[in-house]
Amino acid sequence: MQSNSMLRRIGLNIRMRRHIMKMTQEQLAEKVGCSRGVISAVERGKRGVSVEMLLAFCRALEYNTAEILRGVE
């Protein structure tokens, strides 16, 4: 099970990268293959992600897994 602090950190890392890429939640959702609501929940740390979805975020954000997981302990 993923802890709340871990989910919040992953969500924050995703949100920060999305902003750097000047991408909306809708645009990211389209690239990842999910709804804008899922993106919102992930960014707020309210929903965890599977390994497959984590990799989809990495591809969509042109980010590697180490960067998305930065600060997760």
C-alpha atoms as a printed R data frame, in Angstrom:
   type eleno elety resid chain resno       x      y       z
1  ATOM     1    CA   MET     A     1   0.000  0.000   0.000
2  ATOM     2    CA   GLN     A     2   1.235  3.476  -0.837
3  ATOM     3    CA   SER     A     3   1.462  6.009   2.001
4  ATOM     4    CA   ASN     A     4  -0.260  9.386   1.752
5  ATOM     5    CA   SER     A     5   3.038 11.272   1.860
6  ATOM     6    CA   MET     A     6   4.408  9.133  -0.973
7  ATOM     7    CA   LEU     A     7   1.309  9.743  -3.093
8  ATOM     8    CA   ARG     A     8   1.437 13.484  -2.399
9  ATOM     9    CA   ARG     A     9   5.130 13.675  -3.376
10 ATOM    10    CA   ILE     A    10   4.581 11.755  -6.633
11 ATOM    11    CA   GLY     A    11   1.567 13.945  -7.424
12 ATOM    12    CA   LEU     A    12   3.514 17.128  -6.721
13 ATOM    13    CA   ASN     A    13   6.375 15.989  -8.954
14 ATOM    14    CA   ILE     A    14   3.925 15.227 -11.765
15 ATOM    15    CA   ARG     A    15   2.138 18.575 -11.355
16 ATOM    16    CA   MET     A    16   5.388 20.550 -11.319
17 ATOM    17    CA   ARG     A    17   6.626 18.815 -14.479
18 ATOM    18    CA   ARG     A    18   3.245 19.319 -16.199
19 ATOM    19    CA   HIS     A    19   3.452 23.046 -15.442
20 ATOM    20    CA   ILE     A    20   7.035 23.217 -16.752
21 ATOM    21    CA   MET     A    21   5.817 21.545 -19.954
22 ATOM    22    CA   LYS     A    22   2.942 24.103 -20.118
23 ATOM    23    CA   MET     A    23   0.464 21.254 -20.362
24 ATOM    24    CA   THR     A    24  -3.119 21.230 -19.076
25 ATOM    25    CA   GLN     A    25  -4.542 18.323 -17.122
26 ATOM    26    CA   GLU     A    26  -6.706 17.545 -20.152
27 ATOM    27    CA   GLN     A    27  -3.658 17.376 -22.435
28 ATOM    28    CA   LEU     A    28  -1.792 15.142 -20.005
29 ATOM    29    CA   ALA     A    29  -4.831 12.893 -19.595
30 ATOM    30    CA   GLU     A    30  -5.027 12.425 -23.356
31 ATOM    31    CA   LYS     A    31  -1.337 11.482 -23.557
32 ATOM    32    CA   VAL     A    32  -1.536  9.126 -20.559
33 ATOM    33    CA   GLY     A    33  -4.834  7.566 -21.648
34 ATOM    34    CA   CYS     A    34  -7.040  8.446 -18.703
35 ATOM    35    CA   SER     A    35  -9.518 11.135 -17.625
36 ATOM    36    CA   ARG     A    36  -8.758 14.626 -16.349
37 ATOM    37    CA   GLY     A    37 -10.290 13.538 -13.030
38 ATOM    38    CA   VAL     A    38  -7.671 10.808 -12.669
39 ATOM    39    CA   ILE     A    39  -4.901 13.334 -13.335
40 ATOM    40    CA   SER     A    40  -6.388 15.660 -10.718
41 ATOM    41    CA   ALA     A    41  -6.628 12.881  -8.123
42 ATOM    42    CA   VAL     A    42  -3.051 11.724  -8.783
43 ATOM    43    CA   GLU     A    43  -1.676 15.265  -8.562
44 ATOM    44    CA   ARG     A    44  -3.471 15.816  -5.240
45 ATOM    45    CA   GLY     A    45  -2.143 12.536  -3.842
46 ATOM    46    CA   LYS     A    46  -5.633 11.052  -3.608
47 ATOM    47    CA   ARG     A    47  -4.965  8.190  -6.011
48 ATOM    48    CA   GLY     A    48  -2.041  5.880  -6.545
49 ATOM    49    CA   VAL     A    49  -0.756  4.747  -9.909
50 ATOM    50    CA   SER     A    50   0.223  1.380 -11.316
51 ATOM    51    CA   VAL     A    51   3.676  0.798 -12.742
52 ATOM    52    CA   GLU     A    52   2.146  0.965 -16.227
53 ATOM    53    CA   MET     A    53   0.525  4.333 -15.495
54 ATOM    54    CA   LEU     A    54   3.731  5.653 -13.915
55 ATOM    55    CA   LEU     A    55   5.586  4.789 -17.119
56 ATOM    56    CA   ALA     A    56   2.839  6.476 -19.178
57 ATOM    57    CA   PHE     A    57   3.333  9.634 -17.087
58 ATOM    58    CA   CYS     A    58   7.088  9.427 -17.727
59 ATOM    59    CA   ARG     A    59   6.594  9.149 -21.480
60 ATOM    60    CA   ALA     A    60   3.985 11.925 -21.616
61 ATOM    61    CA   LEU     A    61   6.069 14.295 -19.483
62 ATOM    62    CA   GLU     A    62   9.425 13.341 -21.047
63 ATOM    63    CA   TYR     A    63  10.613 12.497 -17.546
64 ATOM    64    CA   ASN     A    64  12.343  9.459 -16.092
65 ATOM    65    CA   THR     A    65  11.085  7.434 -13.142
66 ATOM    66    CA   ALA     A    66  13.809  8.742 -10.829
67 ATOM    67    CA   GLU     A    67  12.568 12.295 -11.396
68 ATOM    68    CA   ILE     A    68   8.926 11.417 -10.755
69 ATOM    69    CA   LEU     A    69   9.927  9.526  -7.605
70 ATOM    70    CA   ARG     A    70  12.291 12.263  -6.335
71 ATOM    71    CA   GLY     A    71  11.714 12.872  -2.636
72 ATOM    72    CA   VAL     A    72   9.817  9.608  -2.083
73 ATOM    73    CA   GLU     A    73  11.164  7.587   0.819
